[in-house]
Amino acid sequence: MKLSIVVPTLEEAGAIEATLASVRPAREQGAEVVVADGGSRDATRALAAPHADRVIEVPRGRASQMNAGARVASGDVLLFLHADTLLPVAALAGVVGAVRAGREWGRFDVSIQGADPLLRVVATFMNARSRWTGIATGDQAIFATRAAFEAAGGFPDIPLMEDVALSKALRRRSQPACLRARVTTSGRRWERGGTLRMIVLMWRLRLAYALGADPHHLARRYGAERTSA
């Protein structure tokens, strides 16, 4: 069983080295690392190159970048890691154990790094909601067997909620493995927009998406409300 870790990046020179350092233990145990860059104008690709097996440049868009990374990856299990998220040391063992136990997909619990105490509350509710609903977020480092990922159609090419859409497609096949090992993701987007304000915004967007709103409209709304903070 080979694991491929796909990292989508865009202007992540400040974070990518720490992220790939967290992946090193898995890579030393045979995991492959593919960085799919969406056209960064900073040093992201140059900084990533020494720590990855492949760095590719593809059209911008996190969903399409992750799909492109999956296409060139050689693993039969795929893990999608955001560029500001750190894997736990035992990540490879957790994923392999889940797949060998018969799970086709899953995710990790998450901790959110930042100064605001509310971020711990956000992470707690995110983990609990994911267990209850069987839906994972990209911050939780979603993984899936290649067979399940391809049968689900990969990430839909939408600018927001691609993680929710993929989770729903995978959930139709099986419930996820909810690993208690924690990835650590940056709280920068929460703190930049105001944590409480972002909590309310994300719940509103998720509700709108569940009710059938166009993800393209939601992405424009998300961008507008973040920049107006």
N, C-alpha and C positions, 0 to 999 in steps of 0.2 A: 504494500500500500504506500503510495507516494502522495505527499501533501504539497500543493502549490499555494503559496500565499500571494495574493494579488493586491497591490497597493495603488489606488488611483491618486494622482497628485496634480496640483495646480498651484504654483507660487508657494511652495512649501519648504523653501530653503531653511527656514528657522526651525522646522520640526522634523524633517525627514531623517536626519541622522539618528536622533533619539529613537524614532520609530523603528528604523532598521536595526539599531543596536538591540532592541528588545526581541527582534526576530532571530538574532544570531544563534541562540541555543537550538532553535528548531532547525535552522539551516545547517548547523554543525551535525545534526542528526539525520540529515538527508532531505530536508524540505527544500523546495525551490522557491525563490523569491522573484516575482515579476512586478516591476514598477511600470504603470501605464500612465504616462504624463499627458496632460491635456494642452500642451503648448506653453509651458512656463517660460517667462522671460527673465526669471532670476536663475540662481545656480542649482535649482532642484535636481535636474538630471545629472549634473556633474557630481554633486554630493552623493547622490544615490548610487551611481555606477559601481563604486568599489564594494558596495554592500549588497548587491543584487545580482542574480544570475542573468536577468535581462532587463533593460530599460527601453521601453518603446514610446514613441511619440504618436499620439492618435488624436482625432478631433475631440474638442472639449465637450464635457458632459459626463458626470460621474457614472451614470448607468452604462453609457456606451464605452467609457474607458474600462470599466470592470469587465464588460463582455469581451472587449478586445484583449485584455489581459488573460482572460480565461481561454480564449481561442489559441493563444500561443503557448500557454502553460502545458506542461507535460504530465502533471499529476492527475490521479484518478479521484482525488479529493481536493476541493477548492475552498480556500478561506479568504474572505474579503476583508481587508484591514484598512480603515481610514488612516490617512497620513498623519493625523495628530493623536493616534491611539497606540498604546503600548500593550504588547502581549505579555501574559504571565509566563514565567519560566517553564512551567509544565504544560504549555499549550498543546504541543504536539502529542504528548501522551493522552491528554484529555480528548482531543479530536479522534485519535486512532481508537481509543477505548470505546468512545460512543459509536463509531462506525462499526467496529467489530461486534458490538452488542446489538447491532441491527438497525441503528438509527441512520436515516438517510440524510439528515441535516440537523443543524442546531445552532446554538450561539452561546456566548459566555455571559455571566453577570458582568455588570459594569460599575466602575467607580468614576466619578467626575472630579477632575483635579481643578482646584481654584480656591480663592479666599472666602467666597460667600458660603456660609453654612447651609443655605438653602440647596446647594448643589448636592449635598448628601441626601436630602429629601427627594430631589429629582431622581437620583440614581435608585433609591429604594423603591420608589413607585414604578420606575421604568422596569426594574427587574421583576417586581410583583405582577405588573400588568402583562409582561411578556409570558410569564408562567400561566397566567389565567387565560389569556387569549390565544396563545400559540403563535403570536406575531412578534417578530424580532425587529430591532432597529439596526441600522448600519453601524452605530456606535458599539454594538455588542459583538462585532466581528462574526458575522454570519458565515457558516461553513456548510458545504453540501457535497455529496458525492457528485462526480461529473455526470453520471447517468441521471440523477435526480434533477440537477441544475439544467441540463439540456432538455429533459422531458418537460420541465416547467417553463421552458422558453427563455431562460436567462432573465436578466433584469430588463423590464420593459423600458424602452427609450423615452423616458419622461423625466422632466427636470426636478421633480420632487416626489417623494413617497415611493421611490423605486424599491426601497427595502420592504415596505409594507406590502406592495404588490407581489414581490417575489415570495415573501413569507406566506401570503395567502395561497399562492400557487403550490408551494411546497407542502403546506399544511393539508392540502387535498390528498396528498400521497401518504403523509404520516405526521404525527406530532413531533415537535423538535426535541432534541436533547438540550436541556437547559443546564449548562455546566456552571457550577458554583464558583469555579476559579474566575477571578475578575480581570478583565482588561481595564486599563486606565485611560480615559479619554480626556482631552482638554476641555475645560469649561469656558474657553474664550468666547464662543458665540453666545453663550448664556450671559456672561458678565458684560460683554460689550453692549448687548441690547437691554440689560437689566434683567436679572434672573427671574423675578416674579412676572415681569412683563412678557418674557419669552415663554414662561410656562403657560400663561394664558393664551398667547399666540399659537403655540404648538398644539394645544388642545383644541382650539378653534379650527385650525387647519386640518387636524386629523378628523374631527367631526365632519367638516365640510367634505373631505375626501370620502369618508364612509357613506355620506349621503349622495355621492355621485358627482362632486364638483370636478371640473377639468384641472388636472395637475399643472398644466401650463399657467392657468389663471392663478392657482394657489402659489406657484413659484414667484410670479410677479408680485403677488400680495406679500409674500414672505420677504422678498427683497426690499420692497417699498417700506414695510413696517420696520425692518431692521435698520435701514439707513436713516429713518426718521427719528430713531431713538436718540 
